[in-house]
Amino acid sequence: MRSKDALAWIRLIDPDTDTNSEAVRMLSQDWDPVSLKNISTGVLSLGKSLGRMDRAMKLVADLELRLKILRDDIGVSRKAPSDMLQRVCCLRFESGQWVSKGKWIPDILDRAAAFDPVHASSREDIVVDVKMLEAARLDQVICLGPLSPEPPKFTDPKIHHVCQLSNWMSSAPGIFDTIFEAASLIHDRPDLFSPQPDRSGTQPS
């Protein structure tokens, strides 16, 4: 999956690159980001290796501009303290238990002007129960997956369901579209997100 994510970025950076070449295969094998920042710096690294740093820098700059415009549109400063933000986490039902997803998911929520209290001190996926979710004092929950089973019952957060997971679960270019999707749900602003074609190149397991 990771190598497919890298290949999706490589095709954006240089559509003429031979993605079947040994050099590109080696580049894609090294792709293993654990945050949005890692993804952005990884794109720059790919651009440097491909001799297309100019294109990679423009891609990253364009993404940052889109995100700045989004944050301005929401009207919440990047410097806003966490206690002024909506408290949100993303849950997924995996292997018979509910998991609060880590890695880049807390970054997605941060860029969508929300705070993930479950991941305040860790980027790992965390198995959660009612007691943990109550302690997090969540305002909203984004459930990544089908409508059933229902998430753990706890004090009245607003529940959202996302059924198209490929962008959320991969580090391909579509990961940045999920920030707009998250913002549209959290702030009840459907105008913030227009569904994009699946750009992940992967399907979630």
Buried (B, 14 or more C-beta within 10 A) or exposed (E): BBBBBBBBBBBBBBEEBEBEEEEBEEBBEEBEBBBBEBBBEBBBBBBEBBEBBEBBBEBBEEBEEBBEEBBEBBEBEEEEEEEEBBBBBBBBBBEEEBBBBBBBBBBBBBBBBBBBBBBEEEBEBBEBEEEBBEEBEBBBBBBBBEEEEEBBEBEEBBBBBBEEBBBBBBBBBBBBBBBBBBBBBBBEBEEBBEEBEBBBBBEBE
